Amino acid sequence: MAQVGIFVGTVYGNALLVAEEAEAILAEQGHEVKLFDEGTLESWQYYRHHYVLVITSTTGQGNFPDSIAPLFQAVKDHVGYQPELRYGLIALGDSSYDNFCGAGHTFDALLQEQGAVRIGELLEIDASAHPEPEVVSSPWVNSWAELIKA
C-alpha cells in the first residue's frame, strides 16, 4: 500500500478533525499514514516521493492558517519542479466570504505549477452548508484511498 503524508492547515480545528478522520480511513484501507499538523520542508521532501494529502482551511482574505503557511512558503521557495509528487487536496472555507477556499486553491495552483500530479478532484467543503466537514470529506477520502492503491 501507499505511504501518505497528511499536511494540515487549521485555525479552529475543523481541518485537523478532517485530517484525523482521513488518517483513520487511509490506515483502515492499509495505507501507511503520518499526520503533520505543522509540517516541515524535510517531511514534505520525504513524502514527495510517495503521496501527499493537503487539508487546509482558509483565513482572512484567502490566507493560509499559521500552521501551514511556513510549509507553503518553503515549498514555493525551495522545492521547484516535482513531477514525481502525487497529491490530493481538501480545502475548507466559508462561501459567505470572498476567496472561498482560497488557501486550498493557492496550494493546488502552486503544486500544479511545479508539475505535481493531483489524484482525484480538489474537494471544497463549505462551512456554511456543512457544519460537520468530516461528513463531506469521509466519502471523498474513501474514494481517494482507492485511487492511490493502483
Secondary structure, DSSP 8 states (H G I E B T S, - for coil): --EEEEEEE-SSSHHHHHHHHHHHHHHHTT-EEEEETT--HHHHHHHTTSEEEEEE--BTTTB--TTTHHHHHHIIIII---TT-EEEEEEEE-TTSSSTTHHHHHHHHHHHHTT-EE-S--EEEETTT-SSTHHHHHHHHHHHHHHTT-
